[in-house]
Amino acid sequence: MPSETSRVGLCASCRHGSCQNTARGSEFWRCRLADRDPRFLRYPPLPVIECPGHAPGEPRRRAEP
């Protein structure tokens, strides 16, 4: 199984990233920069290999009940 970094790309190490896990086991990555800057896609195609908004840090992680 590929590592999270190889599957997701830069979002896996970006403070603007947000990961949502569903009860069915799906995983969705969202860019929170898209909330305030139209240059960024809310749900970018993965893996993201280049991003002018990348800011190293921990992404948010949420699990659906």
C-alpha positions in Angstrom: 0.0 0.0 0.0 1.4 3.4 -0.9 2.3 5.9 1.8 0.0 8.8 2.5 2.5 11.2 1.1 2.8 9.4 -2.2 -1.1 9.1 -2.5 -1.9 12.6 -1.4 1.2 14.7 -2.1 1.8 18.0 -0.5 -1.6 18.2 1.2 -0.4 15.5 3.7 2.1 17.9 5.1 0.3 21.2 4.8 -1.4 23.2 7.6 -4.1 24.2 5.1 -5.0 20.6 4.3 -8.0 19.0 5.8 -8.7 15.2 5.7 -12.2 13.8 6.2 -12.7 10.1 6.7 -16.2 8.7 6.2 -17.9 5.8 8.0 -17.6 3.8 4.8 -13.8 4.2 4.7 -13.5 6.9 2.1 -11.0 9.7 2.5 -11.4 13.2 1.2 -8.7 15.9 1.2 -9.8 19.5 1.1 -7.8 22.7 0.8 -8.9 25.3 3.4 -7.1 28.1 1.4 -9.9 27.7 -1.1 -12.3 29.2 1.4 -10.7 32.6 1.0 -8.6 32.4 -2.2 -10.3 31.4 -5.5 -6.9 30.3 -7.0 -7.1 27.1 -5.0 -9.4 24.2 -5.6 -11.5 23.1 -2.7 -10.9 19.4 -3.5 -7.7 19.3 -5.6 -6.8 16.3 -7.7 -4.4 14.0 -5.8 -1.5 13.7 -5.5 -0.7 17.4 -5.3 2.9 17.7 -6.5 3.1 21.5 -6.7 1.3 24.2 -4.8 2.1 27.9 -4.2 0.0 27.9 -1.0 1.8 24.9 0.6 2.7 25.7 4.2 4.5 23.0 6.2 2.5 21.8 9.2 -0.1 19.3 10.4 -3.3 19.0 8.4 -6.6 18.8 10.1 -8.1 15.3 10.4 -11.7 14.6 11.1 -13.6 11.3 11.2 -17.4 11.1 10.6 -19.3 9.3 13.3 
